Amino acid sequence: MKKYNRFLYIFSFLSLLAFHVNAAPQLEIDEDHDEVMHAVQQGLIQPFSALQEKVAKQLNGRIIKVELDEDDDVWVYELKLIDPNNNIVKVEYEARTLTIIEIKGRGLENIIKVNE
């Protein structure tokens, strides 16, 4: 019986560890890491932590995927969020000012926070 309990404990721990690893948003950067760091230092891109704060203030959802793209000297964060009703919403933020460029998906009335 002790062997079974130890197996159950190890299995539970590994399952919990796998859940935490999968709970973090996936981050993709299509550009060179050094180029991104240089752009952040120049103020062309707000850091990811600032984006997370902005999303938390504006939207009811959890970030599940982040992409950072640069095209013609314009940097864009492309996010996928999951809302409280499990709808996937895509949001694009201009990376320098963190203003929403585009938002699309189902149930937008549930994801956009209303400032009162």
N, C-alpha and C positions, 0 to 999 in steps of 0.2 A: 504494500500500500504506500510506503514511503517513496518508492520509485515512481509511482503514478503521480503523487503530489508534486514531486520535484519536476517531472515532465510537464505537468499542468502549469506550474509556476513559470517555467522557462518559456513555454508556449505563450502564456499570457503576456509575459514581458516582451517577447519578440513581436507579438501582435500590436501591443501598445507602441513600441518603437516604430514599427512600420506605419502606424496611423499618424504619428507625429511627423515623420519624414514626408508622407503624402499630404499632410495638411498645409505645408508651406507652399506659397505660390511658386509656380515655375517661372523662372526669369530667363529670357532670351535676349541677347544683345547681338545684333547682326553686324555691328561695327567692331573695329579693333579696340581692345580694352584700353590701351594707352590713349587712343583718340577720344574715347568716352571720358576718361579721367581728365584729360586736358580741357575738354568742353565744359565739364563741371567746374573746373578751376577758373575758367574764363567767364562763367556765368551764363553759358549758352544752354545749360541743362540744370534743372533743379535736381538735387539728389533724390533717390528713391524714398528715403525717409520722409521728405517733404511731400512727395506724391501720396504716400500712405496717409499722412495727416489730412491732406486736402480731400482725399476720397472719403475718409471717415467723417469729415464735416459735411460733405455734399451728398453722399450716397449711402443707402442701406444695403450693404452687400459685402461679400468677402472676396478679395482678390484671389483668383485661382491661376491666372497666367498674366505675365507682363512681357511685352516686347518693346525694345527701344530701337527706333529706326531713324536714320538721317537721310534726307533727300533734298538736294539743292540747298544745303546749309540750314534746313529746317529740321529740328529734332522733334520726334513725336513718340510719346508713350502710348502703346496700344494695350489695353487691358481687357481681360475677360473677368467678369464678376459673376457670382451666384447670389441671387437675392433670397430673402427669407422664404419664398415659395418655390425655390429650386429652379428658377428661370435663369438662363444664361444671358447676360447683357454685355455688349461690347461697347467700350468707351475709348475715345482717343483724346488725349491731352496734349496740348502744345507744351513741350518739355521746358521751355524757358520761363513761361509765365504760369504754367499749370492751369490754363483755361481749357474748358471742354471744347473740342472741335466738333466731335460727333458722338452721339449716343444712340444705340439701337438695340432692340430686343423686345421681348414680351414683358408685360407687366411693369412698364416704366413708371407708372403711377405709384408703384410700391417701392421703387428703388430710389427715386429722387426725393431728398429731404426738402421740406418746405421750411424756409426761414420765417419765423414768426416774431 
